[in-house]
Amino acid sequence: MKKGDVIILSDGNKATVIFGNESDYQYSCIVKLENGQLKVVEEKNLSFSNS
């Protein structure tokens, strides 16, 4: 995933990738949800990270 990609999360929400593979995060990315919240998402299953 790259910055600017729009993805569908495992819970069905749409999100825009803010930081993806081009950053130092190897297995996760930071996304902005439609409601403006920023979240860390695990790339493997497109769900929110618990960390």
C-alpha positions as CSV (number, residue, x, y, z in Angstrom):
1,M,0.0,0.0,0.0
2,K,1.2,3.5,-0.8
3,K,0.3,6.9,0.4
4,G,-3.0,8.1,-1.1
5,D,-4.4,4.6,-1.7
6,V,-8.0,4.1,-0.6
7,I,-8.6,0.8,1.0
8,I,-11.5,-1.1,2.6
9,L,-10.8,-2.3,6.1
10,S,-11.9,-5.7,7.5
11,D,-14.8,-4.0,9.3
12,G,-16.0,-2.5,6.0
13,N,-14.8,1.1,6.6
14,K,-13.0,3.0,3.8
15,A,-9.7,4.6,4.7
16,T,-7.0,6.6,2.9
17,V,-3.4,5.5,3.5
18,I,-1.3,8.3,5.0
19,F,1.9,6.3,5.5
20,G,2.4,2.9,3.8
21,N,5.2,0.7,2.5
22,E,7.4,3.7,1.6
23,S,7.7,4.5,5.4
24,D,9.6,2.6,8.1
25,Y,6.5,0.6,9.0
26,Q,7.1,-2.9,7.6
27,Y,3.9,-4.6,8.5
28,S,1.5,-1.8,9.2
29,C,0.3,1.5,7.7
30,I,-1.3,4.6,9.1
31,V,-4.7,5.4,7.6
32,K,-7.2,8.2,7.9
33,L,-10.8,7.1,8.3
34,E,-13.7,8.9,6.6
35,N,-14.6,10.5,10.0
36,G,-11.1,12.0,10.2
37,Q,-9.6,9.6,12.8
38,L,-6.0,8.3,12.2
39,K,-5.4,4.6,12.9
40,V,-2.6,2.1,12.6
41,V,-3.7,-0.8,10.4
42,E,-2.0,-4.2,10.0
43,E,-1.4,-4.9,6.3
44,K,-1.9,-8.6,6.6
45,N,-5.5,-8.6,7.6
46,L,-6.5,-4.8,7.2
47,S,-7.6,-4.6,10.8
48,F,-6.7,-2.1,13.5
49,S,-3.5,-2.8,15.3
50,N,-3.8,-3.4,19.1
51,S,-0.4,-1.7,19.8
